[in-house]
Amino acid sequence: MVDIYKIPGTVNYTTREKRNEFDNDYHFVSDLEFAQKLKAKELMNCVVFNGNLYGFHKDTFNPSHILLPAIVPESIIQVHKHILEQRGELLTIFFALSEKECRERMAKR
């Protein structure tokens, strides 16, 4: 959808090791850097997935734009809270993928 409709994607911060992604897919940081960003309240959410930390920078979501973040269900509540504080309203459409599809997409990275 990002390519077809030109909806800007989002870039997570993560503590996991880089696989085959491009540099603009993730901001790869150490555990210490991630913790410092959390403490400084630079990140709007923090989710542990497969033993690694993931989070969006608080400036990721511009109130005047539609964005298509790739997030796990656990982070939706955290992201909603942050955006609702900025905007006062939010429409969310969540596409759930099967575990098989998620694994196939991860393998391609």
Sequence and secondary structure as in RCSB ss.txt:
>XXXX:A:sequence
MVDIYKIPGTVNYTTREKRNEFDNDYHFVSDLEFAQKLKAKELMNCVVFNGNLYGFHKDTFNPSHILLPAIVPES
IIQVHKHILEQRGELLTIFFALSEKECRERMAKR
>XXXX:A:secstr
 HHHH      EEE S   S  TTTEEE  HHHHHHHHHTT BS  EEETTEEEE BTTSS TTS       HHH
HHHHHHHHHHHHS          HHHHHHHHHH 
